[in-house]
């Protein structure tokens, strides 16, 4: 399908429909699309654009189910974007705080900005019929549609978690809280929370996370006290465990592989300011710019390199590492609540390909680890193929690799810690710590 350019003239709903269209028809990420349209709008409208577009991603199967019953036939070609505009209208009518009058009237008007003035009557009729027939109040008896997930992921969660699958799906669809990590090289948790108290920002703290603050509602992060001075970073609680589990000591050589956007790199630097050498490696040059920006704001000095983890000859200096953090490329199924477009960008076939890449990187980086050294394997996935099964296979086929449990309940048959979405308010994440035999 030929891409449709961003509407020449800005319009809130037309721009939002364009974002939805780019994600679903062209496989673009929400972050990439939203960044383009948000340059045209103010802060308040940008929040609306994010809430509405990601809301449609969360409820897409239900919205499409309603749409199929309201349209005589699918729209094609350049008119296809109007279907995405209607999906937005349906979401506003049933799930948002937008008034019915505005949801219908403004959505109809937006068709003109998408070059579809002739379809304004169709948009109006579909939305009015949805209201007239009270479709939103009628039960949907298909559990897959009701779950808001693609069929393959619904079944994957069912197979992996059995009786707990419904709870995992529910948490996957929930809104994720914003976690902050206090940079203890610049301030303290006590001082930072006092600064939040002074401006009446509501938050909680976490027993398991000594450097963390969890915001109770959405805030303008850049306006919080100490942002410009690097007093904190945005980082989910599950990701904050990486630096703790890696157990870096003074003077050691550390590799943070697949490091972008640099949250874990920064935390390692904060926990061990006298680290010997810390290398942040990533294959994506664009994402590495964010690592540089974050390290500059947090005032950390680390080595940042672009490189393919499977081809160390292009970036490695030949000296073995004491510890390696491998935040492996993965399905990101553990962070869908934070990035709901992921569920529509991933396919079932991706999982086997990702598992193969993970194993290739594991094998390659293991050779770069000193005898007696530690590797921490991490993913933001909740699928066993990428996590427990991956580590089981690696341990079985790597004689000098031993499991170093991060929890008391781990066994060689069930290695690592699988964090599920919503657990202690965290994202879904997996960790397994491995030690290389010194013999």
Secondary structure, 3 states (H helix, E strand, C coil): CCCCCCCCCCCHHHHHHHHHHHHHHHCCCHHHHHHHHHCCCCHHHHHHHHHHHHHHHHCHHHHHHHHHHHCCCCCCHHHHHHHHHHHHHHHHHHHCCCCHHHHHHHHHHHHHHCCCHHHHHHHHHHHHHHHHCCHHHCCCCCHHHHHCCCHHHHHHHHHHHHHHHHHHHHHHHCCCCCEEEECCCCCCHHHHHHHHHHCCCCEECCCCCCCEEEECCCCCHHHCCCCCCCCEEECCHHHHHHHHHHCCCCCCEEEEECCCCCHHHHHHHHHCCCCCEEEEEECCHHHHHHHHHHHHHHCCCCEEEECCCCCHHHCCCCCCEEEEEEECCCCCHHHCCCCCCHHHHCCHHHHHHHHHHHHHHHHHHHCCEEEEEEEEEEECCCCHHHCHHHHHHHHHHCCCEEECCCCCCCCCCCCCEEECCCHHHCCCEEEEEEEECCC
